[in-house]
Amino acid sequence: MPEERHPSGGESPTDQSAILVAAIRVRRRGRPLLLLLDYDGTLVDIAPHPELARPTVELRELLGRLAARADLKVVVVSGRPVNDLQELLPVPGLDFLGSHGGEALLDGRLQSLPLAADDVRRLARWQKRLTVRLQDFQGWWIEKKPQGFALHYRQVPAERTRDFLKIVRGWQNQVRQEGRFQLLAGRKVLEILPLAASKGAAIREILILPGFVGFFPVYLGDDETDESAFQILQSCGLTIKVGRPGAETAAAGFLPDPQAVRHFLTRLAFPREKR
């Protein structure tokens, strides 16, 4: 059977997965494994609309097998709210970090960053200002979240994207000048959140919780919003960027796409000695 090659000409997803699993085996030194997995662009492909990015039955079964292992914990980390993640992945044993770390569902207990009443009012004003400025454009929508809101613009017509982004950048500058919120840019999505919310900060807190102390953390993510997690885990875990190796990132390893991620997770779920 011919060797599987990735379109870029590099190693196949199977080869890359084997290398990463071998690195984990060496570095974990018998410790239990903490898998921290981004959702969109990592577990599933990016879709034109978030509601279309749904997991397959096979992916849910794979995550279930991983979560059932005694030497392993699985936390799905996402900008999506925890409620959305639970609906997408009703898998026993999974933990969740939602809203970029603003929410956590760990061992069945939900915790959220407190949002002051004044911040709620300010967020509503910022959303209204943005909506008014963009009312002449099509192909965008606002997604409300427990800790803020997100502007999606994947379907803005290409010929109007430049004018659209010019207005958005002006709005961003005003938000930054106020200094009350942070702005996180993703793949044609822009989120406004409290300053304290980040995936990296949330993971740092998780690692010192009684149920997670002593675990070897492995983080997989594809977006700029995952960089805070890569930075936190540089010295104590393994970080894997999902995308092309040439991208600027703090991650130590690469997998090309969600399909390769599933190869990697399958190797962890079915160790060679048990296959």
C-alpha positions in Angstrom: 0.0 0.0 0.0 1.5 3.4 -1.0 2.6 5.7 1.9 0.1 8.3 2.7 1.4 11.8 2.1 0.0 15.2 3.0 -0.8 17.6 0.1 2.0 20.0 1.4 4.5 17.2 0.6 5.5 16.7 4.2 4.9 13.8 6.5 1.5 12.1 6.5 -1.0 12.8 9.3 -0.3 9.2 10.5 3.4 9.8 10.7 3.0 13.2 12.4 0.6 11.6 15.0 3.1 8.8 15.7 5.9 11.4 16.3 3.8 13.5 18.7 2.5 10.4 20.6 6.0 9.2 21.0 7.1 12.6 22.4 4.2 12.6 24.9 5.2 9.1 26.0 8.7 10.3 26.8 7.8 13.6 28.4 4.8 12.5 30.6 7.0 10.0 32.5 4.1 7.9 33.6 2.0 10.9 34.7 -1.8 11.0 33.8 -2.5 13.0 30.6 -4.6 16.1 30.4 -5.9 16.7 26.8 -7.0 20.3 26.2 -8.8 20.5 22.8 -10.0 23.5 21.0 -13.3 22.9 19.1 -13.7 24.9 15.9 -10.8 24.3 13.5 -9.3 21.7 15.7 -11.8 18.9 16.4 -14.1 20.0 13.5 -13.5 22.0 10.3 -14.4 25.6 10.2 -17.9 26.1 8.8 -19.6 29.1 7.1 -21.8 29.4 10.2 -21.0 28.1 13.7 -24.2 26.1 13.9 -23.0 24.0 10.9 -19.8 22.9 12.6 -21.1 19.7 14.2 -19.2 16.6 15.3 -19.6 13.2 13.7 -20.7 10.2 15.6 -17.2 8.8 15.2 -15.7 11.9 16.8 -18.0 11.7 19.8 -17.2 8.0 20.2 -13.5 8.7 20.0 -13.8 11.5 22.7 -15.8 9.1 24.8 -13.2 6.4 24.7 -10.5 8.9 25.7 -12.6 10.3 28.5 -13.2 6.8 29.8 -9.5 6.1 30.3 -8.3 6.1 33.9 -5.0 7.8 33.1 -6.5 10.7 31.1 -8.8 13.7 31.3 -10.3 15.6 28.4 -11.2 19.2 28.5 -12.8 20.9 25.4 -11.6 24.6 25.3 -13.6 27.0 23.1 -14.9 30.5 22.6 -18.3 29.0 22.5 -20.5 29.1 25.6 -20.5 26.0 27.8 -24.1 25.3 27.0 -23.3 25.0 23.3 -20.4 22.7 23.9 -22.6 20.4 26.0 -25.2 20.2 23.3 -22.6 19.5 20.6 -20.6 17.0 22.7 -22.9 15.1 25.1 -20.1 12.7 26.0 -19.9 11.4 29.6 -16.7 12.4 31.3 -15.9 15.4 29.2 -15.0 18.7 30.9 -15.4 22.1 29.3 -13.9 25.6 29.2 -16.2 28.0 27.4 -16.3 31.7 26.5 -12.5 31.8 26.2 -12.1 30.7 29.8 -14.9 32.9 31.1 -16.9 29.7 32.0 -15.8 26.3 33.2 -17.7 23.0 33.7 -15.3 20.7 35.6 -16.5 17.5 37.3 -20.1 18.6 36.8 -19.7 22.0 38.5 -20.2 25.2 36.5 -18.2 28.3 37.4 -18.2 31.7 35.6 -16.2 34.9 35.8 -18.4 37.5 37.5 -19.5 40.2 35.2 -20.3 43.5 36.8 -23.6 45.2 36.1 -21.8 48.3 34.7 -19.8 46.0 32.3 -23.1 44.5 31.1 -24.5 48.0 30.3 -21.2 49.0 28.6 -21.2 45.9 26.5 -24.8 46.6 25.4 -23.8 50.1 24.3 -20.8 48.8 22.4 -22.9 46.3 20.6 -25.5 48.9 19.7 -22.9 51.3 18.3 -21.4 48.5 16.2 -24.8 47.3 14.9 -25.7 50.8 13.8 -22.5 51.4 12.0 -22.7 48.1 10.1 -26.4 48.3 9.2 -25.7 48.9 5.5 -23.7 45.7 5.1 -24.8 42.1 4.6 -23.2 38.8 5.6 -22.5 39.5 9.3 -24.2 38.7 12.5 -23.8 39.2 16.3 -23.5 36.2 18.6 -24.3 37.0 22.2 -22.3 35.2 24.8 -22.3 34.9 28.6 -19.2 37.1 28.9 -19.6 39.4 25.9 -20.5 39.1 22.2 -18.8 38.1 18.9 -19.0 39.7 15.5 -19.0 37.1 12.7 -18.3 38.3 9.1 -17.5 35.2 7.1 -20.2 35.9 4.6 -19.6 39.7 4.0 -19.2 40.1 0.1 -15.6 40.3 -0.9 -16.1 43.6 -2.7 -17.3 45.2 0.5 -14.9 43.6 3.0 -12.4 46.5 2.9 -15.1 49.1 3.8 -16.6 46.8 6.4 -13.2 46.3 8.1 -12.5 50.0 8.1 -15.6 50.6 10.1 -14.8 47.7 12.5 -11.3 49.0 13.1 -12.6 52.4 14.0 -14.9 50.8 16.5 -12.1 48.6 17.9 -9.9 51.7 18.5 -12.7 53.2 20.6 -13.1 50.1 22.6 -9.3 49.9 23.3 -9.3 53.6 24.4 -11.9 52.9 27.0 -9.7 50.2 28.4 -12.5 48.1 30.0 -12.5 45.1 27.6 -10.3 43.0 25.4 -10.8 42.2 21.7 -9.9 38.8 20.4 -9.6 38.3 16.6 -10.2 34.9 15.0 -11.0 33.6 11.6 -13.4 36.3 10.4 -14.7 36.7 13.9 -14.0 39.4 16.5 -15.0 39.0 20.2 -15.2 41.5 23.0 -14.7 40.1 26.5 -13.7 41.1 30.0 -9.9 41.7 30.4 -9.6 38.8 32.8 -10.9 36.2 30.4 -8.4 34.1 28.3 -7.9 30.4 27.6 -4.3 30.6 29.0 -5.4 32.2 32.3 -8.2 29.6 32.8 -5.8 26.7 32.1 -3.3 28.0 34.5 -6.0 27.9 37.2 -7.1 24.4 36.2 -3.6 23.0 36.6 -3.5 23.8 40.3 -7.0 22.4 41.1 -6.9 19.2 43.3 -8.3 17.0 40.5 -5.7 18.2 37.9 -2.4 18.5 39.9 0.3 16.3 38.5 -1.2 15.8 35.0 0.9 16.3 31.9 -1.0 18.9 29.7 -1.3 18.7 25.9 -3.0 21.5 24.2 -4.3 21.5 20.6 -5.6 24.7 18.9 -5.7 26.5 15.6 -6.3 30.1 16.2 -4.8 33.3 17.6 -7.1 32.9 20.6 -5.1 29.7 21.5 -1.8 31.5 21.7 -2.3 32.4 25.4 -2.6 28.7 26.2 0.5 27.8 24.1 2.5 30.4 26.1 1.3 29.2 29.5 2.2 25.6 28.7 5.5 26.1 26.9 7.6 24.9 29.9 5.3 22.3 31.4 3.4 20.5 28.6 3.2 19.9 24.9 1.5 22.4 22.6 0.3 21.6 19.1 -0.8 24.2 16.4 -3.4 22.9 14.0 -2.5 24.5 10.6 0.5 25.1 8.4 4.0 24.9 10.1 5.0 28.3 8.7 2.6 30.2 10.9 4.0 32.3 13.7 3.1 30.6 17.0 4.3 29.8 20.5 3.3 26.1 19.9 6.0 23.4 19.8 4.4 21.1 17.2 2.0 21.1 14.3 -0.8 19.0 12.8 -2.2 20.2 9.4 -5.9 19.9 10.0 -8.8 18.4 12.0 -8.4 15.1 10.1 -4.8 14.9 11.4 -6.1 15.7 14.9 -8.4 12.7 14.7 -5.5 10.5 13.6 -3.5 11.8 16.7 -6.4 11.2 19.1 -7.1 7.7 17.7 -3.5 6.8 18.5 -3.9 8.0 22.0 -7.2 6.2 22.4 -5.9 2.9 20.9 -2.3 2.4 22.1 -0.3 0.1 19.8 -0.1 -2.6 22.4 -3.9 -2.8 22.6 -4.5 -2.7 18.8 
